[in-house]
Structure formats: C-alpha cells, structure tokens
C-alpha cells in the first residue's frame, strides 16, 4: 500500500490544481485519474476544445462573408473540417502535456485509474486492465467533476443524438442542427456549427435564454444571435427524438402543453446542463450520501466524514472551471493549516459567443427581489471607439451600484472580448470598489475597456462619450 499526505480523486481543473498546490506546499500528493490524459472534461472535451472551434469558426465566417472584403482583404476560403478538428486536438494535447509537466515539477504522482474510497483514509484504484492498487492518505479530496445531464425520452448515442463531447467531433457540417438547451454549452456549440454553415434551432424549456444571467443582457445576446441566423424556440420542450441512419425527428411541444410539431434535423445536441459525477466512489464506506441530484454537501470544502474534502462540480456552487480552481487552492491551504477561502459572491460567468456575455455579482432581478435600492450606469459599444473601428458594436456595459454607498454590486457586459474585461470588475469588487473608483481610474484609449469606465461614470450621470 502506497502512503500519501493527500489523494485527489479526479484530474480536472479542481483536481489537478489541488494536486499542484499540495506539491507546492510540501505535501506528498497523488492524483487519481482514469482518462488517458489529465485535465478532465474542461481540457479534454469542454472549455478548451470548444474555444479552439469558436476561434477557428469565427475566422472562417469572417473570411467567408463581407467582413474581410470590407477591410480590403479578398479571399475565398475553403473549409477543411478535418484540419480544424486536428488543430483542436493538437491544442488540447499541448495543454494536457503541460499539466503532466507541472505534476513532475511538483512531485505529484499520477495514479492512472478510477478511484474508489474503500474506507477512512483508504482509496482503491482500478486501472483500465482491471488491476487494483491501494492507497492510504490522511486526507482525500473528491474532485470527480460532472457529466452531461440526460433528457428523458432522448437517448444519446453520439451518432445522431449528441452530448457536448460528440458535438465537438463531428466529421461533417450538419445542414440542420437542433440544440436542446439555451445555456452556455448549447449557445457556444450552436454558434460554432452555425458559423460553419449549419442551420441551427435552439429549443429551450424556459421563456428566455441563459437562465440566471441579467435579463437585459440575456435578451441582448439572444437578439444578436438571432441576427446571425440562430432560431430560438423558447417555452418549448422536446418529448422525443427518433434517430435514423440519415437524421433525427425531434418532437417538440409548448412547455405548458398544446400542439406538437416535428422538426427534421441531421443531428441533435442535448445540452440541458450537467450533473455531479459521484456514482461508484464508495461514499457509503465513509458514511457519506448525496442529494437527489448526486451532489455532495460541504462546509468550507469539508464533508461530514473526517479527512474527506470536496471541490468543484460535485458540490454546491456554479459548475465552472475557475470556481473549481479557487476551491482547490483554498481546500489544500486549509489542509495545511492556512486560511484558504473562496468568495462565492464574485465568481464570474462568461458565454463565449459573438458577442460575448460576461458578468459578476448580482443581477437587477436579484437586487429587486432583495428590495435593495441601486443605481444603474450603462454605456453602449456603438459609442466605443475601438468597437466601432473593429465593427463590433453590439452590446453594452452595465454597472449596478448601491444607491447610498456607491459600492459596485454587479457588472454585466455584452460585447466584443468582454471575457477579458470582467476580471477587472472582479478585482474592483473584491476590494469593495465604488462605481466612482472605476470611473476615476484611467483606462487606455482606444480600448473596449473604456466602455466599462463610461458605464461606471454613467452611474452618476457623468458619461462623457455618449
């Protein structure tokens, strides 16, 4: 039996960051991961490959339409989908190899296989050949991530009916793609295939896209995506999907009940969310149980079992890679006696469509529900110099601030490259900045970030570039 200070179950953003931080802090650490590569869903079949395809498809669309021609660049691009997929795979491979390097650098052991908690401080690992190995550790961190949520009546086969993994590896561009779910995954992957030539229909049970985001921001993004050709069927549900050798018949009806219709599609992407991956972990051997969703409760990353910790998608909070990373570092720091902490009120959210949507803090709907009195500052990208020059003027920056103290309570951005701007807002809000603090901070010109400053100035009615 091999003995460690800490054993981490799962090699995704939560798991590998926990392992690296453990090594940095002098702990003997092992990370148990059964995939052929480290990085979990995010690096292998999630965040990273989707961003590679989003980037490539956006360049292809720009070259195919009038965008390049208007700039004096005349080309006639030909889509080589196989090469695009190869580039995606090469990018992912480089990232996963980078994690292996960091494991070696910080003396972290990668135990290849699937972990099962056999008892307090005991982990049994089974590899792909069925061989077993026992590990002993003072602390065990559960970081096994999540998996796509299935939809009753729809069987995912990754031939015609796809989950996110299947949608990242299609060998052809669909003529008609139906996306079930108008959340982050559905909108991003729907955007990829729409740019490459597919007709995309998004079906959402709720009456809005992007549930949970600021309503005005969500409506603005939906309008922009609609202009690009994505069709939305909101307030609708899919009751069945029947695949054949050449396509899928999707049965759709109003969520409230009523007449049904059948949509013919080449492929269907089921993207209704993700659920914690906690089955088969041996939780019962240490007295742990999940809720109905399969989620583990925690208090400061601790479970009810002594020496067993939990981070990432398997526990409460948004299922986001950067949330898992923060929890990983805070968890390991607590294990060694430091004061690790995560501010869950300031976890940013980004949708990497075009335009992007990025937000942090509270929405207007949440503030109204709390009865909190607030001020709003807004600035459109149509008035931002850099956005106008680059022909990227859809969207706005919005700052919500307390009416009495001027403290920034939420920031919501829809526009070009706003994923790179929202980090500034996180820093400002972490230090309890006021809208005036942002307004008085010099921003470089011409940049898209000036829209944020102008929105902060507009909280006091003092925007200067309207």
DRENDO-1510 file (C-alpha; in Angstrom, 1 decimal, always signed):
<recs>
REC; n; res; u; v; w
REC; 1; UNK; +0.0; +0.0; +0.0 .
REC; 2; UNK; +1.4; +3.4; -1.0 .
REC; 3; UNK; +1.0; +6.2; +1.6 .
REC; 4; UNK; +0.4; +9.9; +0.8 .
REC; 5; UNK; -0.4; +13.0; +2.7 .
REC; 6; UNK; -3.3; +13.7; +0.3 .
REC; 7; UNK; -5.0; +11.7; -2.5 .
REC; 8; UNK; -7.1; +13.6; -5.0 .
REC; 9; UNK; -9.8; +11.8; -7.0 .
REC; 10; UNK; -10.1; +13.4; -10.4 .
REC; 11; UNK; -7.6; +15.2; -12.6 .
REC; 12; UNK; -9.8; +18.1; -13.9 .
REC; 13; UNK; -9.4; +21.8; -13.0 .
REC; 14; UNK; -10.2; +21.2; -9.4 .
REC; 15; UNK; -8.2; +18.0; -9.1 .
REC; 16; UNK; -5.0; +19.0; -10.9 .
REC; 17; UNK; -4.9; +22.4; -9.2 .
REC; 18; UNK; -5.3; +20.8; -5.8 .
REC; 19; UNK; -2.5; +18.3; -6.6 .
REC; 20; UNK; -0.1; +21.0; -7.8 .
REC; 21; UNK; -0.9; +23.3; -4.8 .
REC; 22; UNK; -0.3; +20.3; -2.5 .
REC; 23; UNK; +3.1; +19.7; -4.1 .
REC; 24; UNK; +3.9; +23.4; -3.8 .
REC; 25; UNK; +3.1; +23.3; -0.1 .
REC; 26; UNK; +5.3; +20.3; +0.6 .
REC; 27; UNK; +2.7; +17.5; +0.8 .
REC; 28; UNK; +3.2; +14.1; -0.8 .
REC; 29; UNK; +0.3; +14.1; -3.2 .
REC; 30; UNK; -1.3; +11.6; -5.7 .
REC; 31; UNK; -3.9; +12.4; -8.3 .
REC; 32; UNK; -6.2; +9.5; -9.4 .
REC; 33; UNK; -7.4; +9.9; -13.0 .
REC; 34; UNK; -8.7; +7.3; -15.3 .
REC; 35; UNK; -8.6; +9.3; -18.6 .
REC; 36; UNK; -5.7; +8.8; -20.9 .
REC; 37; UNK; -4.9; +12.5; -20.3 .
REC; 38; UNK; -5.1; +14.9; -17.4 .
REC; 39; UNK; -7.3; +18.0; -17.5 .
REC; 40; UNK; -10.8; +16.4; -17.0 .
REC; 41; UNK; -13.8; +17.5; -19.0 .
REC; 42; UNK; -12.6; +21.1; -19.3 .
REC; 43; UNK; -9.4; +20.5; -21.1 .
REC; 44; UNK; -10.3; +17.3; -23.0 .
REC; 45; UNK; -13.9; +17.7; -24.1 .
REC; 46; UNK; -15.2; +21.0; -22.8 .
REC; 47; UNK; -13.8; +24.5; -22.3 .
REC; 48; UNK; -10.6; +24.2; -24.3 .
REC; 49; UNK; -11.7; +22.3; -27.5 .
REC; 50; UNK; -14.9; +24.4; -27.7 .
REC; 51; UNK; -12.8; +27.6; -27.6 .
REC; 52; UNK; -10.5; +26.3; -30.3 .
REC; 53; UNK; -13.5; +25.7; -32.5 .
REC; 54; UNK; -15.1; +29.0; -31.6 .
REC; 55; UNK; -11.9; +30.8; -32.6 .
REC; 56; UNK; -11.5; +28.9; -35.9 .
REC; 57; UNK; -15.1; +29.1; -36.9 .
REC; 58; UNK; -15.2; +32.9; -36.3 .
REC; 59; UNK; -12.2; +33.4; -38.5 .
REC; 60; UNK; -13.8; +31.2; -41.2 .
REC; 61; UNK; -17.0; +33.2; -41.1 .
REC; 62; UNK; -15.2; +36.5; -41.2 .
REC; 63; UNK; -13.2; +35.3; -44.3 .
REC; 64; UNK; -16.4; +33.9; -45.9 .
REC; 65; UNK; -18.6; +37.0; -45.6 .
REC; 66; UNK; -18.1; +40.7; -46.2 .
REC; 67; UNK; -16.1; +41.3; -43.0 .
REC; 68; UNK; -12.7; +40.7; -44.7 .
REC; 69; UNK; -13.7; +42.3; -48.0 .
REC; 70; UNK; -14.7; +45.5; -46.3 .
REC; 71; UNK; -11.2; +45.7; -44.8 .
REC; 72; UNK; -9.6; +45.2; -48.2 .
REC; 73; UNK; -8.8; +41.5; -47.7 .
REC; 74; UNK; -10.1; +39.5; -50.6 .
REC; 75; UNK; -10.1; +35.7; -50.1 .
REC; 76; UNK; -12.2; +32.7; -51.0 .
REC; 77; UNK; -11.8; +30.3; -48.1 .
REC; 78; UNK; -12.4; +26.6; -48.3 .
REC; 79; UNK; -13.4; +24.7; -45.1 .
REC; 80; UNK; -11.1; +21.8; -44.2 .
REC; 81; UNK; -13.1; +20.5; -41.2 .
REC; 82; UNK; -10.7; +17.6; -40.7 .
REC; 83; UNK; -7.8; +20.0; -40.3 .
REC; 84; UNK; -9.8; +22.3; -38.0 .
REC; 85; UNK; -10.5; +19.2; -35.8 .
REC; 86; UNK; -6.8; +18.2; -35.9 .
REC; 87; UNK; -5.8; +21.7; -34.8 .
REC; 88; UNK; -8.3; +21.5; -31.9 .
REC; 89; UNK; -6.9; +18.1; -30.8 .
REC; 90; UNK; -3.3; +19.4; -31.0 .
REC; 91; UNK; -4.1; +22.4; -28.9 .
REC; 92; UNK; -5.7; +20.2; -26.3 .
REC; 93; UNK; -2.8; +17.7; -26.3 .
REC; 94; UNK; -0.3; +20.6; -25.6 .
REC; 95; UNK; -2.3; +21.7; -22.6 .
REC; 96; UNK; -2.7; +18.3; -21.1 .
REC; 97; UNK; +1.0; +17.6; -21.5 .
REC; 98; UNK; +1.6; +20.9; -19.7 .
REC; 99; UNK; -0.2; +19.5; -16.6 .
REC; 100; UNK; +1.9; +16.4; -16.7 .
REC; 101; UNK; +5.0; +18.6; -16.7 .
REC; 102; UNK; +3.7; +20.5; -13.6 .
REC; 103; UNK; +3.0; +17.2; -11.8 .
REC; 104; UNK; +6.6; +16.2; -12.4 .
REC; 105; UNK; +7.9; +19.6; -11.3 .
REC; 106; UNK; +6.0; +19.5; -8.0 .
REC; 107; UNK; +6.5; +15.7; -7.4 .
REC; 108; UNK; +2.8; +14.8; -7.8 .
REC; 109; UNK; +2.1; +11.1; -8.6 .
REC; 110; UNK; -0.5; +10.5; -11.3 .
REC; 111; UNK; -2.2; +7.2; -10.4 .
REC; 112; UNK; -3.8; +6.1; -13.6 .
REC; 113; UNK; -7.2; +4.5; -13.0 .
REC; 114; UNK; -10.5; +5.0; -11.3 .
REC; 115; UNK; -10.6; +5.7; -7.6 .
REC; 116; UNK; -13.0; +4.1; -5.0 .
REC; 117; UNK; -13.0; +5.1; -1.3 .
REC; 118; UNK; -12.6; +1.8; +0.5 .
REC; 119; UNK; -12.8; +3.2; +4.0 .
REC; 120; UNK; -11.4; +6.1; +6.1 .
REC; 121; UNK; -8.1; +7.1; +4.5 .
REC; 122; UNK; -8.2; +4.3; +2.0 .
REC; 123; UNK; -8.5; +4.6; -1.8 .
REC; 124; UNK; -8.6; +1.6; -4.1 .
REC; 125; UNK; -7.6; +2.4; -7.7 .
REC; 126; UNK; -8.6; +0.1; -10.7 .
REC; 127; UNK; -6.8; +0.7; -13.9 .
REC; 128; UNK; -8.1; +0.0; -17.5 .
REC; 129; UNK; -6.8; -3.6; -17.3 .
REC; 130; UNK; -8.6; -4.3; -14.1 .
REC; 131; UNK; -5.5; -4.2; -11.9 .
REC; 132; UNK; -6.0; -2.8; -8.5 .
REC; 133; UNK; -3.8; -0.7; -6.3 .
REC; 134; UNK; -4.4; +0.5; -2.7 .
REC; 135; UNK; -3.5; +4.0; -1.5 .
REC; 136; UNK; -3.5; +5.4; +2.0 .
REC; 137; UNK; -3.8; +9.1; +2.9 .
REC; 138; UNK; -4.6; +11.3; +5.8 .
REC; 139; UNK; -6.8; +13.4; +3.5 .
REC; 140; UNK; -8.9; +12.6; +0.5 .
REC; 141; UNK; -10.2; +15.3; -1.9 .
REC; 142; UNK; -13.2; +14.3; -4.1 .
REC; 143; UNK; -12.9; +16.3; -7.4 .
REC; 144; UNK; -14.6; +14.0; -9.8 .
REC; 145; UNK; -16.4; +16.7; -11.8 .
REC; 146; UNK; -19.6; +16.3; -13.7 .
REC; 147; UNK; -21.2; +14.6; -16.7 .
REC; 148; UNK; -24.0; +15.7; -19.2 .
REC; 149; UNK; -27.5; +15.6; -17.7 .
REC; 150; UNK; -29.6; +13.1; -19.8 .
REC; 151; UNK; -33.0; +14.1; -21.1 .
REC; 152; UNK; -35.9; +11.7; -20.6 .
REC; 153; UNK; -37.2; +10.3; -23.9 .
REC; 154; UNK; -34.0; +11.2; -25.7 .
REC; 155; UNK; -31.2; +8.6; -25.9 .
REC; 156; UNK; -27.7; +10.0; -26.6 .
REC; 157; UNK; -25.8; +7.7; -28.9 .
REC; 158; UNK; -23.2; +10.3; -30.2 .
REC; 159; UNK; -24.1; +9.2; -33.7 .
REC; 160; UNK; -27.1; +11.4; -34.4 .
REC; 161; UNK; -28.1; +12.4; -30.9 .
REC; 162; UNK; -25.0; +14.1; -29.3 .
REC; 163; UNK; -23.8; +15.3; -26.0 .
REC; 164; UNK; -21.2; +18.1; -25.9 .
REC; 165; UNK; -18.4; +15.6; -26.5 .
REC; 166; UNK; -20.0; +14.3; -29.7 .
REC; 167; UNK; -20.7; +17.8; -30.9 .
REC; 168; UNK; -17.0; +18.7; -30.6 .
REC; 169; UNK; -16.0; +15.9; -33.0 .
REC; 170; UNK; -18.5; +15.9; -35.9 .
REC; 171; UNK; -16.9; +14.8; -39.2 .
REC; 172; UNK; -19.3; +16.9; -41.3 .
REC; 173; UNK; -21.2; +20.2; -41.0 .
REC; 174; UNK; -24.9; +19.5; -40.3 .
REC; 175; UNK; -27.4; +21.0; -42.7 .
REC; 176; UNK; -29.8; +21.3; -39.8 .
REC; 177; UNK; -28.7; +21.1; -36.1 .
REC; 178; UNK; -31.2; +21.1; -33.3 .
REC; 179; UNK; -29.8; +22.2; -29.9 .
REC; 180; UNK; -31.8; +21.3; -26.8 .
REC; 181; UNK; -31.0; +23.8; -24.1 .
REC; 182; UNK; -30.1; +27.5; -24.4 .
REC; 183; UNK; -27.4; +27.6; -21.8 .
REC; 184; UNK; -23.7; +28.2; -22.2 .
REC; 185; UNK; -22.8; +24.8; -23.9 .
REC; 186; UNK; -25.8; +24.9; -26.3 .
REC; 187; UNK; -25.2; +28.5; -27.4 .
REC; 188; UNK; -21.4; +28.1; -27.8 .
REC; 189; UNK; -21.5; +24.9; -29.8 .
REC; 190; UNK; -24.6; +26.0; -31.7 .
REC; 191; UNK; -22.6; +29.1; -32.7 .
REC; 192; UNK; -19.7; +27.0; -33.9 .
REC; 193; UNK; -21.8; +25.0; -36.3 .
REC; 194; UNK; -23.9; +27.9; -37.4 .
REC; 195; UNK; -20.7; +29.8; -38.5 .
REC; 196; UNK; -19.6; +26.7; -40.4 .
REC; 197; UNK; -22.8; +26.6; -42.4 .
REC; 198; UNK; -25.5; +24.7; -40.4 .
REC; 199; UNK; -29.0; +25.9; -39.8 .
REC; 200; UNK; -29.3; +25.9; -36.0 .
REC; 201; UNK; -32.5; +25.8; -34.0 .
REC; 202; UNK; -32.3; +26.1; -30.2 .
REC; 203; UNK; -35.1; +24.7; -28.1 .
REC; 204; UNK; -35.4; +26.0; -24.5 .
REC; 205; UNK; -37.9; +24.9; -21.9 .
REC; 206; UNK; -37.9; +28.4; -20.2 .
REC; 207; UNK; -39.1; +31.6; -21.8 .
REC; 208; UNK; -35.6; +33.0; -22.0 .
REC; 209; UNK; -32.0; +32.0; -22.9 .
REC; 210; UNK; -29.2; +31.9; -20.4 .
REC; 211; UNK; -31.2; +31.3; -17.2 .
REC; 212; UNK; -29.6; +33.1; -14.3 .
REC; 213; UNK; -27.9; +35.9; -16.2 .
REC; 214; UNK; -29.1; +39.5; -16.1 .
REC; 215; UNK; -32.3; +39.6; -18.1 .
REC; 216; UNK; -31.4; +42.6; -20.2 .
REC; 217; UNK; -28.0; +41.1; -21.0 .
REC; 218; UNK; -29.7; +37.8; -22.0 .
REC; 219; UNK; -32.2; +39.5; -24.3 .
REC; 220; UNK; -29.4; +41.5; -26.0 .
REC; 221; UNK; -27.4; +38.3; -26.6 .
REC; 222; UNK; -30.4; +36.5; -27.9 .
REC; 223; UNK; -31.2; +39.3; -30.3 .
REC; 224; UNK; -27.6; +39.3; -31.6 .
REC; 225; UNK; -27.6; +35.5; -32.1 .
REC; 226; UNK; -30.9; +35.7; -33.9 .
REC; 227; UNK; -29.5; +38.2; -36.3 .
REC; 228; UNK; -26.8; +35.7; -37.1 .
REC; 229; UNK; -29.3; +33.1; -38.1 .
REC; 230; UNK; -29.9; +31.0; -34.9 .
REC; 231; UNK; -33.6; +30.3; -34.5 .
REC; 232; UNK; -35.0; +30.1; -30.9 .
REC; 233; UNK; -38.0; +28.2; -29.8 .
REC; 234; UNK; -38.5; +29.3; -26.2 .
REC; 235; UNK; -41.0; +27.9; -23.8 .
REC; 236; UNK; -40.9; +24.6; -25.6 .
REC; 237; UNK; -40.0; +21.1; -24.6 .
REC; 238; UNK; -38.7; +18.0; -26.5 .
REC; 239; UNK; -40.8; +14.9; -25.8 .
REC; 240; UNK; -38.9; +12.5; -28.1 .
REC; 241; UNK; -36.1; +12.3; -30.6 .
REC; 242; UNK; -36.1; +9.4; -33.1 .
REC; 243; UNK; -32.8; +8.8; -34.9 .
REC; 244; UNK; -32.4; +7.1; -38.3 .
REC; 245; UNK; -29.4; +6.4; -40.5 .
REC; 246; UNK; -29.6; +9.9; -42.0 .
REC; 247; UNK; -31.1; +12.2; -39.4 .
REC; 248; UNK; -33.4; +12.7; -36.4 .
REC; 249; UNK; -37.0; +13.5; -35.9 .
REC; 250; UNK; -37.4; +15.9; -33.0 .
REC; 251; UNK; -40.9; +16.0; -31.3 .
REC; 252; UNK; -41.5; +19.5; -29.8 .
REC; 253; UNK; -44.4; +21.0; -28.0 .
REC; 254; UNK; -45.1; +24.0; -25.8 .
REC; 255; UNK; -43.8; +23.6; -22.3 .
REC; 256; UNK; -47.3; +24.5; -21.0 .
REC; 257; UNK; -48.8; +21.9; -23.2 .
REC; 258; UNK; -50.5; +22.2; -26.5 .
REC; 259; UNK; -50.0; +21.4; -30.2 .
REC; 260; UNK; -46.8; +19.5; -31.1 .
REC; 261; UNK; -44.6; +19.7; -34.1 .
REC; 262; UNK; -41.8; +17.6; -35.6 .
REC; 263; UNK; -38.5; +19.1; -36.6 .
REC; 264; UNK; -36.2; +17.2; -39.0 .
REC; 265; UNK; -32.6; +17.5; -38.2 .
REC; 266; UNK; -29.3; +15.9; -39.2 .
REC; 267; UNK; -28.1; +16.0; -35.7 .
REC; 268; UNK; -29.4; +16.8; -32.2 .
REC; 269; UNK; -27.2; +18.2; -29.4 .
REC; 270; UNK; -28.6; +17.6; -25.9 .
REC; 271; UNK; -27.2; +20.5; -23.7 .
REC; 272; UNK; -29.6; +20.8; -20.8 .
REC; 273; UNK; -26.8; +21.0; -18.2 .
REC; 274; UNK; -24.5; +18.8; -16.2 .
REC; 275; UNK; -24.9; +16.7; -13.1 .
REC; 276; UNK; -22.2; +15.7; -10.4 .
REC; 277; UNK; -20.3; +12.5; -11.1 .
REC; 278; UNK; -20.5; +10.8; -7.8 .
REC; 279; UNK; -21.6; +7.3; -8.6 .
REC; 280; UNK; -19.3; +4.4; -7.6 .
REC; 281; UNK; -17.0; +6.4; -5.5 .
REC; 282; UNK; -17.6; +4.3; -2.3 .
REC; 283; UNK; -19.1; +7.3; -0.4 .
REC; 284; UNK; -21.1; +4.9; +1.8 .
REC; 285; UNK; -17.8; +3.5; +3.1 .
REC; 286; UNK; -17.1; +6.7; +4.9 .
REC; 287; UNK; -20.8; +7.5; +5.8 .
REC; 288; UNK; -21.4; +10.0; +3.0 .
REC; 289; UNK; -24.5; +10.3; +0.8 .
REC; 290; UNK; -25.5; +12.7; -2.0 .
REC; 291; UNK; -28.7; +14.6; -2.5 .
REC; 292; UNK; -31.2; +13.8; -5.2 .
REC; 293; UNK; -29.0; +15.4; -7.9 .
REC; 294; UNK; -26.0; +13.4; -6.8 .
REC; 295; UNK; -24.3; +16.4; -5.2 .
REC; 296; UNK; -22.2; +16.3; -2.0 .
REC; 297; UNK; -22.8; +18.9; +0.7 .
REC; 298; UNK; -19.8; +20.7; +2.2 .
REC; 299; UNK; -18.9; +23.3; +4.8 .
REC; 300; UNK; -15.7; +25.1; +3.9 .
REC; 301; UNK; -14.9; +22.2; +1.4 .
REC; 302; UNK; -15.1; +19.7; +4.3 .
REC; 303; UNK; -17.6; +16.8; +4.1 .
REC; 304; UNK; -19.2; +15.2; +7.1 .
REC; 305; UNK; -16.6; +12.5; +7.0 .
REC; 306; UNK; -13.3; +13.3; +8.8 .
REC; 307; UNK; -10.4; +13.8; +6.3 .
REC; 308; UNK; -12.7; +13.8; +3.2 .
REC; 309; UNK; -12.9; +17.0; +1.3 .
REC; 310; UNK; -15.0; +18.0; -1.8 .
REC; 311; UNK; -14.4; +20.6; -4.5 .
REC; 312; UNK; -15.7; +21.5; -8.0 .
REC; 313; UNK; -18.8; +20.3; -9.8 .
REC; 314; UNK; -19.5; +17.6; -7.3 .
REC; 315; UNK; -20.6; +20.1; -4.7 .
REC; 316; UNK; -22.6; +23.3; -4.4 .
REC; 317; UNK; -22.0; +26.5; -6.5 .
REC; 318; UNK; -21.6; +27.1; -10.2 .
REC; 319; UNK; -20.2; +24.4; -12.3 .
REC; 320; UNK; -17.3; +26.4; -13.6 .
REC; 321; UNK; -13.6; +25.5; -14.0 .
REC; 322; UNK; -12.4; +28.7; -12.3 .
REC; 323; UNK; -14.6; +28.1; -9.3 .
REC; 324; UNK; -13.1; +24.6; -9.0 .
REC; 325; UNK; -9.6; +26.0; -9.2 .
REC; 326; UNK; -10.3; +28.5; -6.4 .
REC; 327; UNK; -11.8; +25.8; -4.3 .
REC; 328; UNK; -8.8; +23.5; -5.0 .
REC; 329; UNK; -6.3; +26.1; -3.7 .
REC; 330; UNK; -8.4; +27.1; -0.7 .
REC; 331; UNK; -9.0; +23.4; +0.2 .
REC; 332; UNK; -5.4; +22.4; +0.2 .
REC; 333; UNK; -4.4; +25.5; +2.1 .
REC; 334; UNK; -6.9; +24.6; +4.8 .
REC; 335; UNK; -5.4; +21.1; +4.9 .
REC; 336; UNK; -2.0; +22.6; +5.8 .
REC; 337; UNK; -3.5; +25.0; +8.4 .
REC; 338; UNK; -3.7; +28.1; +6.2 .
REC; 339; UNK; -6.9; +30.3; +5.9 .
REC; 340; UNK; -8.0; +29.3; +2.4 .
REC; 341; UNK; -11.2; +31.0; +1.4 .
REC; 342; UNK; -13.4; +31.4; -1.7 .
REC; 343; UNK; -15.7; +34.4; -2.3 .
REC; 344; UNK; -18.7; +32.8; -3.9 .
REC; 345; UNK; -20.4; +36.1; -4.5 .
REC; 346; UNK; -17.7; +37.1; -7.0 .
REC; 347; UNK; -17.4; +34.1; -9.3 .
REC; 348; UNK; -17.5; +35.5; -12.9 .
REC; 349; UNK; -19.6; +33.9; -15.6 .
REC; 350; UNK; -18.8; +34.1; -19.4 .
REC; 351; UNK; -20.5; +32.9; -22.5 .
REC; 352; UNK; -18.0; +32.8; -25.4 .
REC; 353; UNK; -20.4; +33.6; -28.3 .
REC; 354; UNK; -20.1; +36.6; -30.5 .
REC; 355; UNK; -20.8; +39.0; -28.9 .
REC; 356; UNK; -19.6; +37.6; -25.6 .
REC; 357; UNK; -21.6; +37.9; -22.4 .
REC; 358; UNK; -19.6; +38.3; -19.1 .
REC; 359; UNK; -20.9; +39.1; -15.7 .
REC; 360; UNK; -20.0; +39.1; -12.0 .
REC; 361; UNK; -22.0; +39.9; -8.9 .
REC; 362; UNK; -25.8; +40.4; -8.6 .
REC; 363; UNK; -28.3; +40.9; -11.4 .
REC; 364; UNK; -31.0; +43.6; -11.5 .
REC; 365; UNK; -33.6; +40.8; -10.9 .
REC; 366; UNK; -31.8; +39.7; -7.7 .
REC; 367; UNK; -31.4; +43.2; -6.4 .
REC; 368; UNK; -35.1; +43.9; -6.9 .
REC; 369; UNK; -36.0; +40.6; -5.2 .
REC; 370; UNK; -34.0; +41.7; -2.2 .
REC; 371; UNK; -35.6; +45.1; -2.1 .
REC; 372; UNK; -32.2; +46.7; -2.4 .
REC; 373; UNK; -32.1; +50.2; -3.8 .
REC; 374; UNK; -29.5; +50.6; -6.6 .
REC; 375; UNK; -28.3; +52.8; -9.4 .
REC; 376; UNK; -27.6; +51.8; -13.0 .
REC; 377; UNK; -24.9; +53.0; -15.3 .
REC; 378; UNK; -24.8; +51.9; -18.9 .
REC; 379; UNK; -22.7; +52.5; -22.0 .
REC; 380; UNK; -23.3; +51.1; -25.5 .
REC; 381; UNK; -20.5; +49.6; -27.6 .
REC; 382; UNK; -21.9; +51.6; -30.5 .
REC; 383; UNK; -20.2; +54.6; -28.8 .
REC; 384; UNK; -16.9; +52.9; -28.1 .
REC; 385; UNK; -14.1; +53.9; -30.5 .
REC; 386; UNK; -12.3; +50.6; -30.6 .
REC; 387; UNK; -15.5; +48.6; -31.1 .
REC; 388; UNK; -16.7; +51.0; -33.9 .
REC; 389; UNK; -13.4; +50.7; -35.8 .
REC; 390; UNK; -13.5; +46.9; -35.5 .
REC; 391; UNK; -17.2; +46.7; -36.5 .
REC; 392; UNK; -18.1; +45.0; -33.2 .
REC; 393; UNK; -20.7; +47.4; -31.8 .
REC; 394; UNK; -23.4; +45.1; -30.5 .
REC; 395; UNK; -23.9; +45.1; -26.8 .
REC; 396; UNK; -23.3; +47.3; -23.7 .
REC; 397; UNK; -21.6; +47.6; -20.4 .
REC; 398; UNK; -23.8; +47.9; -17.3 .
REC; 399; UNK; -22.7; +48.7; -13.7 .
REC; 400; UNK; -25.0; +48.3; -10.8 .
REC; 401; UNK; -24.1; +50.2; -7.6 .
REC; 402; UNK; -25.7; +50.7; -4.2 .
REC; 403; UNK; -27.7; +53.9; -4.2 .
REC; 404; UNK; -26.3; +55.1; -0.9 .
REC; 405; UNK; -22.7; +53.8; -0.7 .
REC; 406; UNK; -22.0; +53.6; -4.5 .
REC; 407; UNK; -20.4; +50.2; -3.9 .
REC; 408; UNK; -20.4; +48.1; -7.1 .
REC; 409; UNK; -22.9; +45.2; -6.7 .
REC; 410; UNK; -22.8; +43.7; -10.2 .
REC; 411; UNK; -21.4; +44.2; -13.6 .
REC; 412; UNK; -22.9; +42.8; -16.8 .
REC; 413; UNK; -21.2; +43.1; -20.2 .
REC; 414; UNK; -22.4; +42.1; -23.6 .
REC; 415; UNK; -19.9; +42.8; -26.4 .
REC; 416; UNK; -16.5; +42.1; -28.0 .
REC; 417; UNK; -13.8; +40.5; -25.8 .
REC; 418; UNK; -15.7; +41.2; -22.6 .
REC; 419; UNK; -14.4; +38.0; -21.2 .
REC; 420; UNK; -11.1; +39.8; -20.9 .
REC; 421; UNK; -12.7; +42.9; -19.2 .
REC; 422; UNK; -14.7; +41.1; -16.5 .
REC; 423; UNK; -11.5; +40.2; -14.5 .
REC; 424; UNK; -11.0; +43.9; -13.8 .
REC; 425; UNK; -14.5; +44.0; -12.3 .
REC; 426; UNK; -13.8; +41.0; -10.1 .
REC; 427; UNK; -10.7; +42.8; -8.7 .
REC; 428; UNK; -12.6; +46.0; -8.1 .
REC; 429; UNK; -15.5; +44.3; -6.3 .
REC; 430; UNK; -13.1; +42.1; -4.2 .
REC; 431; UNK; -11.8; +45.4; -2.8 .
REC; 432; UNK; -15.4; +46.8; -2.4 .
REC; 433; UNK; -14.8; +49.4; -5.0 .
REC; 434; UNK; -17.4; +52.1; -5.7 .
REC; 435; UNK; -18.5; +53.0; -9.2 .
REC; 436; UNK; -16.7; +56.2; -8.8 .
REC; 437; UNK; -13.4; +54.3; -8.1 .
REC; 438; UNK; -13.7; +52.7; -11.6 .
REC; 439; UNK; -14.8; +56.0; -13.1 .
REC; 440; UNK; -11.7; +57.8; -11.7 .
REC; 441; UNK; -9.3; +55.1; -12.9 .
REC; 442; UNK; -7.5; +55.9; -16.2 .
REC; 443; UNK; -8.2; +53.3; -18.9 .
REC; 444; UNK; -6.1; +53.1; -22.1 .
REC; 445; UNK; -7.5; +54.6; -25.3 .
REC; 446; UNK; -8.8; +53.2; -27.6 .
REC; 447; UNK; -9.9; +50.0; -25.9 .
REC; 448; UNK; -13.1; +48.2; -25.3 .
REC; 449; UNK; -12.5; +48.5; -21.6 .
REC; 450; UNK; -13.3; +52.2; -21.8 .
REC; 451; UNK; -17.0; +51.1; -22.1 .
REC; 452; UNK; -16.8; +49.8; -18.6 .
REC; 453; UNK; -15.3; +53.1; -17.3 .
REC; 454; UNK; -18.0; +55.1; -19.1 .
REC; 455; UNK; -20.7; +52.9; -17.6 .
REC; 456; UNK; -19.2; +53.5; -14.2 .
REC; 457; UNK; -19.2; +57.2; -14.9 .
REC; 458; UNK; -22.9; +56.9; -16.0 .
REC; 459; UNK; -23.9; +55.7; -12.6 .
REC; 460; UNK; -23.6; +59.3; -11.6 .
REC; 461; UNK; -24.9; +60.6; -14.9 .
REC; 462; UNK; -21.4; +61.7; -16.0 .
REC; 463; UNK; -20.5; +59.6; -19.0 .
REC; 464; UNK; -18.5; +61.7; -21.5 .
REC; 465; UNK; -18.6; +59.8; -24.7 .
REC; 466; UNK; -22.3; +59.2; -25.4 .
</recs>
